[in-house]
Structure formats: C-alpha cells, structure tokens
Amino acid sequence: MNRVLLTAQIIERKALRYTPAGLPALDLVLKHESDVVEAQQPRKVAMDIKAVAIGSIAEQLTRFEIGVPFGLAGFLGAPRNGRGVLLHITELNDTV
C-alpha cells in the first residue's frame, strides 16, 4: 500500500500549468511539523516535501493561502528526474 495522510502548509507554489492531456497541474513545496512517538520516545518531525496536484485539486490549491495548515492524502512517487520522492496529492481537507 502507498498512502500518505499529512497535515502541511504550502511554502512554495508554482504557476498553474497543464499536462499534455490538458489537465491542470500544480507543483508545490509543503512544510510539515509534528510530534510523534517512535520506540516509545517522543520525536519532533519537521520536513519540506515536493508535491504535485492534478485536476480539480490543483485548481483548488491555487486558492489556498500560503502558510495555512490543511490536511491532505495522497501517494508517493518518483519525480521526472527520478531522484527523491514526490507526493501526489489526491484528497484535500482544508480544516486541520
């Protein structure tokens, strides 16, 4: 299974573009911060992650304010250059 649930905020948003199939696409950088427990020990997690949204979700994200947390779901894939990880956003929840 490849499913990610995350609360994040947009820290960088590129201009809306269109795929060769004509679908809207939006490239983003998201920031996530949380406290988790690992091996019965508290741990602070902070990361920036590259993300992409396709279709109506891309259009919705153009209206989200930078720096405001929201919930999302998606899956992890490889970017076009094959290096690192790219979060593909498939669901939004604008309330945290």
Phi, psi and omega in degrees: 000143180227090181220133181240130171244130189207148166253130184208176174226149178283128174247343176209135180224123177280174177289146176299133179234178180232139178287165175303335177277359178089008179275141175294143179221144182224125177264135185223162163238127181250151175242133177234138174220134178200170173248130180228171176244128178229125182052045180061020179238136177291145180215137176266130180244132175216130181204155168251140181220137176284141182218161175221146175232140182237146175079214185297330178296322177299316180296320178298317183293339176294339181264353179286141179283142175294136176086359180260122182295146175209161179266150180209162172225154179181202179219160181263138176217178178267141175289171182304324180281356176077005182250132176082206185227145177233126177274121176265114183277125181243344180215148178236150171218104186285357174252141183268000000 
